[in-house]
Amino acid sequence: MIRPLLFITFSAFAFAQTQPRASEGQLDGSQTLFTVLAAINAAGYDADLDSTANEPLRKQVRDIIAAKHLDSMEALKKIFDAHRQANADAELSQYISFALTIEGPPDFQYRMKPEELPHDVRKLDGLNPLLARFYREAEIEQLWKRSQTAYEHMIAGYHSGVAQALLEANAYLRNPTSGFFGRRFQIFVDLLGAPNQIQSRSYKDDYFVVVTPSPEPQIDEIRHAYLHYLLDPLSIRHFEQLSRLKPLADFAAPAPALEDAYKDDFLLLSTECLIKAVESRLVHGVENRQAMVRQAVSEGFVLTPAFADGLAAYEKQENSMRFYFVDLVGQIDLEREDKRLEHVQFAKEATVKKAKHAPPAPEPVLTGAAKTLQQAEELYGKRDLASARLSYLHVLEQGTAVDLHAKAYYGLARIAALQKDPELAEKLFQKTLEFSPDKDTKSWAYLYLGRLADAAGDREQAEKNYRSVLAIDGAPASVRTAAEKGLAEPFHKDK
């Protein structure tokens, strides 16, 4: 059967939420999506049917259903014809939205309140009972089971690339988990849609990405959607600080390649600019990075250069983006950006975009030990060490979540280090390691232990700890670099 993709996650500092729910972060197929796409294929959806990039399963399913001469087919064709769109992408888009907002078989009822349904789904009112009838008549459950081998094959082609891309995003933003408590990032592969499609949606706390067959896995687009999942909540939470930059949005107004949605919604524009800046920092080579920023600006994403400059400074410090975001925005000089954008030349057309983003979902409210840990990290970031220490201790008194305890001990260890108590700091970093921390926290703990050993003159132990960092598969690049420097020469605080 189809297996979920497990994401390894990072925490440069020990801020975090509780662990994501079990369904989070999956790479999977969807029987509901399969049913909807099988229905519209049978009803007349023929987009790119002759493309060699199609999965053979699409034609097989179409032929099997056509041979059944279903009673429900006439009604399905009427609904499909009534909702024809100007282009094939838009036609598919509305049915993907529909599939992502309903429960599965046998009834296919909406999982949202009527007032919460997306606009494109509301127009398909009446499809639910007809889809349930089609599901029974076409014996979709049996077709779905027979299709598993094809789905497994496509999932296997995406698995390693997606895992690496999401690890990169988590590591760069120093994200503590693969998401946030109560939120979900789900990737569905779909073999019945036109090839070379990737569509993204966010409905309340759920983010979805749907990919169809393509010559190569569309990994960059999935990472782009995942960056939205990680950064949308920060933009919403700090909209007041972002609003200071709103005058710069005027430069984007004449950009012919920029979609109206970005011109009308500053939050959407600023978040997209930040994501493009992050993507530029994830490529190798200064010239490649600069080229990506120039392209983004030419398309109207005018805040991208300012964010890219700020990210260079972000990389040199240790806070996660969750706690650095306000500083990133606050460091942007409006006068400097005015001058930079004064003579910008806009492109007439944008590069092809395959991922389509719905409005961002609101940030969930944390509770219990996870909320206490977040508060402790915020206090630590403000260097209110006494209050932060009490909050970390309170985390240890709440619940038994091992990952939260590891992060709390890590926070206490950093406080001890700042207060120049190396013996206590060493004990607390060792305690952190006893609680099976995530790879990011683990690598930082070993790095600190290496530096403490260097400060104590125990070079042998210091090198051992630095090597422990390098032995961690997936340790953040910044920590690995610091460990390599530590092996090359003893660490001195003034360096």
N, C-alpha and C positions, 0 to 999 in steps of 0.2 A: 504494500500500500504506500501511499504518498507520505513522506516523512516531513516533520517541521524542520526548518533551518534554525539551528541554535546559534545565537550571537554571543561571542565573547565580548566583554565590555570593560570599560576603563574608568578610572577615577583618579585624576592627578592629585586631587586632595579629597579628603574623606567626607565630602558632602554627598547626600544621596537621598533617594526615596526608598520605600520598601521594594522588594523584588517585583518585576513585572508579572502580570498574570500569565498563566501557562500558555494561552493562545497567542501571546504577543511575539512578534518577530518571526512569523512563519513564511516559508516559501512553499506554496501548496497549490493544489487545484481546488475548484469549487464546483460541487454538484449543482448548486443553484445557478451559477453562471453558465455552466454547461447546458442546463435545461433551457435557459433563456436564449442562448446563442443557437442551440439546436432548433428551437421554435422559429426564430427569425430566418435561419437558413432555409428551413422548410417553407416559409411563407414568402420568400422572394429576395432575401438578402444575398446578393451575388458579388459583392465588392471584391475585386482582385481575385476572382475565382480561378483565373488561368495562371496566376503567378506561381512560379516554381518554388517560391518560399513557403507556400502553403504546407501545412502538415497533412499528409494523406488521410488522416482520420476525418478531416472535414468532409471530403467527398464521400467517404464510407458512410458516415452518419447521415448525410443528405440522401444517399441512395437507399439506405435501409428504411428511413422514415417515408420516403416517397413511395416505396413498395407497399406500405401498410394502408394507404388510402384512408387516412384518419377522418373521422366525422368532424373533428374540431378544426380541420384545416381551412375550411371556407371562412370561418369567423376569424381565424388568425390572420389570414391574408387580408381581410377587410381592415383590421386594426393596423397591420403593417403598412398597407397602402395609404391609410389615412394619416400616417405619421412619417411619410417620406420627407427627407431633408434635402437641402440643396447640394450637399456633398456626402460622400460615403463615410467620412470620418465622423461628421455630426450625427449621421444616422446610427452608427454603431454606438456613439457616445451615450445617447439617451437610454439605450438598452443596458449598457454597462451600469449606468447610474441606477436603473431600475433593479438590476440583479443585486447590487450592493446594499439596497435599502429594504430588501425583503428577507424573510426567514426561508428556510429550505422546504423541501417536500414534507408532507403531501399537500399542504395548503397554500404555501407561498404568500403568506400574509405580511403586511408591512411590519417592520420592527420599530417603526417610529410613529409618533403622533401625526395625524394628518397635517397639522400646521407646521410640522418640522420637515416635511418632505421637500426635496429639491424641486425647483420649478419644472425641470424637464421630466421628472417622474410623475408629477401631478397630471401632466397631459396624457399619460398612459393609463388613466383610470379605467378599470374594468378588465385589465389584462390579467390580474391575479387569478380569478376563478377559471379563466380560459387556460392559463398556463397549468393550473392544477389538473384540468381535464386532459390537456395535451400530454402531461407527464405520465398519466395512467395509460392513455391509449397507445402512446409510442413506446411504452415500457422502458422509460429512460433509465430507471435504476439498473436494469440489465446492461444497457448500452454504456452507462457510466462505468460499471465494473469491468466491462470488456475493454474500456479505453485506458485503463490504468498503466499499462506498459508504455504507451505513447506519452502519457503525462510524466511518468518516472524518467523517461529519456530526456524530456525538455528540462525538467527540474535539475537533473544531474548536470546539464550543460550550464545552468545558472549558478549552481550551489557555491562553488569556490569563489567565483568572481564577485557574487553578491556579498558573501561573507567578508571578503577582503575589503570591498568598497565601504561597507558599513563599519568595519573595524577602523578604517582610516578616518571616517567621519567622527566616530566616537573618540578616537585618540586625539584628533586635532582639537576638538572642542572640549576635550578632557571630561567627557560625559560619564557619569558614574554608572549608569546602567544602559541597556539598550532602549530605554525610554523612561517613562515616568509612570508612577503607580496609577492604575485606572485608565491608561491610554494604550493604544494598540497600533502597531505598524504591521500591515499584512500585505504580502505579495502573492498575487494569484497569477498562475500561468493559464492561458486560454488558448486552446487549439482550434477553435471553431470560428474565430474572427479573422478578418483580413490580416495578412502579415504586416510586420514592421510597425505595429501599433504599441504605444505605451500610454496609458491613461492613469491619472492620479485623482483621488478624491479624498476629502476629509469631511466626515460627518460627526459632529460633536467630538467625541474623544477617539474616534476611529479613523485611521489613515489607511487608505488602500492604494495599491499599485497593481494594475492589470497589464500584463505583457502578452503579446501574441507572437507566433513564430517569426523568426528573422534569421538572416544568414549568420549573424553573430549576436551573442547576448547583449542586450542593451543596458549594460551595467552603469554607465555614467548617468543615464536618465533615472535609474532607480536610486542612485546615490543622491541625485538632485532632490528627488521626492523625500528621501530620508532626512536630508538637511532641512527641508521645510518642517518635517515632523519635529526635529530638534529645536529649530530656531523660531518657528512661529510663536510658541508660547512666550519666549523672551521679548519679542517685538510687541506682543499684546500687553505684557506686564509693564513694559517700560515705554509705552506709547507717549507718555508725557515728555520724557527726555528726547525721544525721537522727533517729536513735534518741533523742536528747536531747529531741525534741519529742513523743515517743510519749504522754506523759501527756495531751496535749491531745486525743488520739483518743478519750478517754473521753467527751468532750462530744458526739461523733458517734453514740454508741451508741443514744440514744433517737430519732434522726432517722428518721421513718417512710418518707421518700422515698429514703433512702440504701440502695443495694443491699448485700446482706450481704457481697459480695466485698470492698467497701471497708472494712466494719467488721472483717473478719477479717484483712485484709492491710494493715498500716500503710504499707508501701512503696508499694502501689498507691494508697492514699488520699492520701499526701503528694505523690506525683507528679501526681496528678489536680488537687490543690489548686494546685500550682505552675503547671500548664498553664492553669487557669482564671484565675489571677492574671495570667499573661502575656497571655492573650486580653483581659482587661480593660484592660491597658495599651495594647493595639493599637487600641482604639476611640477615637474623637474625643469630647471633652467630658468634663469632670469628673463631671457628673451621670450620664452613661452608664456611666462606669467604676465609680462607686460602686454603681449599680444592679446591675451584673453581679456585683460582689463580694457584695452583699446576697443576691442570688438564690442564689449558690453556697453561702453559709453556711446559708441557709434549707433547702437540700437536704441539708445535712450535711457539706459540704466545709469544715470548720471552720478549716483552716489558710490558707485563701485570703486573708483580710484581712492576716495577718501577712506572707505572701509579697508581696502587693500593695504594702504599705508598704515592704518591703525593695527591691522593684524600682524604686521611685521613687529610692532612693539609688543603685542600680546604674546607672541611666541617667545619673547625674551624674559617673561615673568612666569610665575607658577600657578596663578589662579586659573580656574576653569572659566569658560566663556559665561557660564551661569552667573558668576560673580564679577566678571570683567566687563560685561556688556555695557553697563552705564559709563565706565571709563572709556570704552571704545567710542561710544557716541559723543561723550563730553570732550574728547580730544580733537574733534573735527573743527577746523577753523573755517568759518563761513566765508570770510573775506578771501582766504586762499583758494577756496573752492570756486568762488565767483570768478576769480581770475583764470583758474584752470579751465572752466567751462565756457568762458566768454566766447571763444572762437572755435568751439567744437564743431566738427563736420559730421552730420548724421547720415547714416546709410539709408538708402531708399527702401531696402527690403531687409527683413530680419533673417537670420539663419533659421533653418527648419527646426521647429520645436515639436517634439513628440509627446512630451509629458504635459498634461493639462492639470492645473491645480485648482481645487475648490477653495473657498475661503478657509482660513486657518481655524482650527478648533481651539476652544478656550482652555486655559491651563487648569488642570484639576486641583482640588484642595487637598493638601496633605493632612494627615492626622497622626496621632500617636508618636512613636519614637522617630518615624521618618521626618515629621514636622519639627520635632525637637532637634534632630541632627541638622536640618536645614538652618534653623535658627542659630545653632552653635557655629556653623560655618560662616554665617553672615556676621556674627559677633567677632569671630576670628579675623575675618577680612577687614573689619574696622579696628582691629587690634585691641578690642575690649577683652583682654585675655582672662580676666577674673570671671566675667560673666560667661564667656565661652567655655571655660573649664567646668563651671557648674552645669551648663547645658550638656556637655559631653558626658559628665558623670550621670546626669539624669537619663541619658539614652541607655546607659548600662543598667539602669534600674527598671527600664521599660522593656517588656517582652524578652524573647530569647532569639531573635533573628541574628544569626552569626555574622552576616555581612554588615549589619548595622553596628554590632559590637566592634568588629575590626576597624571600621571607620571612626568610631568614637575613640578607641585606643590610639589610633593614628593621629587624631586631632589633639589628644592629650600629650602625645609624644612631641608634636611640633611646638606646643606651648612650652613644654619643659626645655626644649632646645632654645627657644627664643629667650627664656628666662635664665639661660646659661646654667642649666642643671644637667650636664651630660650623662651622669650616672642614671638619673631617673628617665631621661629621654631614651637611653639605650634600652632600659628595661621595658619601656612602653612600646618602642618599635618592635622589640622581640615579641611582646604580647600581641601586637597587631598581627604578626606572622602566624601566631598560634591559632588565629580564628579564620584561617583560610580566606584571606582577602582576595578581591578581584586582582587581575594581573597588573592593573595600573597602580593601585595602592601598594601591592606587593613590591613592585619594582622601585617605587619611591622609598618605601621603608628600607629596602636593602641599600639604596643609594645613601640615605641619611646615615645608616649604620656604618657604611664605608667611610663617610666623612668624619663621623665621630671617632672611629678607630684611627684615622689619620691624625686627627687633632690630639689623640692620646698617645701618638707615637707608635702605635701598633700597626706597622705597615703590612705585615703578613695578613692580619685579620681584615684590614681595609681592602686589600686586593681580593680576598676571598669574597667579600660582600659585593665588590664591583663585578666580579665574575658571575655572581648569582643574578645580578641584574641582566647581564648579557645572555644568561641561560634561559631567561623567560621569553618564550615564543610570543611575539606580539607586544613586547614592551614598547611604550611610546618612544619615538625617535629622539625626543629631547632628553629623556632619561638615559637612553643608550649612549648618546653622545657624551653626557656628563660622566657616565661610568667609564667610557673609553678614556676620557681625559684623566679620570682618577687613577686608572691603571698606568697611564703614561707618566704621571708625576703626582706626588702627594697633594691632596686637597688643602688649600689655604683659604680661609674665609675671605680674605681681601681680594681674591682672584675672581 
